[in-house]
Amino acid sequence: MRSPDCVGALILNSEGKVFVQRRSPTRRVFPGVWDIVGGHVEAGETAEGALGREIEEETGWRLRRIVARIVDWEWEHDGVLRHEADYIVEVDGDLSAPQLENGKHDAHAWVGPNDLELMTIGRDSADVGLRHVVERALAFRQTSGNM
């Protein structure tokens, strides 16, 4: 399995919804769109290390454990192809009070099966990759029972 360039964390609450956050309108990549927690794997960093770092930077929560690697996919932006690995994770911290990374995210939400359209706001109509990732996380929760 290829090492990812980017990692994503799918954090589920007790209601089985996935945490998402809106990227600030000033962001260079995907400004103003809804996204999952995550980012690029830095040089010398493992995917798991990047996952823990990104979770803490973007929410203030701490990675407790990786439950499953649920999807590997590729996406392109500005002519650069990126390989992303997304994980269902458990975190420590107050899920009702994320500490969004200042200047990078300006809102958050918990997405369930009836809220998936949120993942397409501000994106090209063909850009449904992240929506499918969130759908997989919701399906994982339903098929695996309690985590």
N, C-alpha and C positions, 0 to 999 in steps of 0.2 A: 504494500500500500504506500503510495507516494506521501511524503511529508507535506503537510499543508503550509500554504503561505499565510493563511488566515484561519482563525478559529472563531466559533460562535457558541454561546452558552444559552441553552434553553432552560430557563428557570421556571418551574411550575409552582403555583401556590396550592393551598389545601382545597381550593375549588376546581383544580385541574386546569387553570388558565395559565398562559405563557406571558411572562414579563416582556414588554417591548418599550422602547423609548424613541422619541422623535429627535432626529438629528437637527441641530440648529441650522437656520437658513444661511448662515455664513460659512458652513462647512464646504470644503473644496469638492469632496466626493459625496454624492447623493444628498445635497442640502435639502432640509425640510421633509425628509421621508422617514417613515417608521422603520425601525431596525431592531434586531436582537442585540444583546450584549456581546461584544467581541471586537476583534481587530487583528492586526498583523502580528505574526510571529517574528520577533526580533532576532538578529544574528546571535547564535550561540544559545538560544532559548529553545526549550522543548515546547511542543504543542500544549502539554499539560501546564507548564509554567506560564505560558502566554495566557492560557485560559484563566488561571488564578489571578494573574496580574490585571487582566482586562476587567474581570468581575469586580475586583476591589477598586480600580480606578474609576469605573463607570457607575458603580452603585454604592460603594462603601461596604458591601457584603463580602464575606470571605468564603472561598470555595471549601466545602466540607468534603464532597466526594463526587467523582464522575460516575454517573449511573450507567450510561451507554453512549457510544459513538453512533449516532443514528443516521447521519448522511455525510457523504463526501460529494462535492459538486464543484463545478467551475463556472465562473462568471467573468465577464470582461467589462472594463471601464477604461476609456481613453486609449484603447488599443492594447491594454495590458491584460493578459489572461491570468486569473488567480484561482488557485485550488484552495477550497475552504472545507474544513471538517467541523461539523456541528455536533454538540454533545448535550445530552440531558444531564443536568447537574443538580446537586443539592447544595445550598448555601447556608451560612450562619449569618444572622442579622435580622433586623426588623423588616419583614417584607412589606409592611404598610408604609415604610418611610425610607425609600431609597435616597441616597445622596448622589444626585446626578452630577456628572462631571461638568463643572462650570465652563460655559462657552461651547461645549460640544453637544449637549442635549438640553432640550428645553421643556420636555413633557414626558410623561410615562403613562402606560396603561397595562391592563391585564386582558389578554385576548383569549376568547373562547371560540368555539365553533361558529357562533353567530356574529363574530366580530372580525372575521378574516379579511373583509374588504379594506380594513384599516391598513393592511400590509401593502396595498396597491396604490394608495394615495400618493400622488406626485411622481409615480413611476410610469415609464412607458408601458403601454398595454401588453407588450410581450414579456415584460420583466415580472414574471410570476414565481421566480425561484425561491425567494424568501417566504412567500406565502405558502408554498409547498413544504418548506422546511417546518414552518409553524404547524401546518396541518399534520405532518408526520409526528411532531412532538405531542400534539393533542391525541392522536391515534395511539401512540406509544403508551400514554397514560391510561387510556381506556382499556387497552389490551393487557397491560401489565398489572393493573390493579393499583393498590397503594404502593408508594415508593418508600 
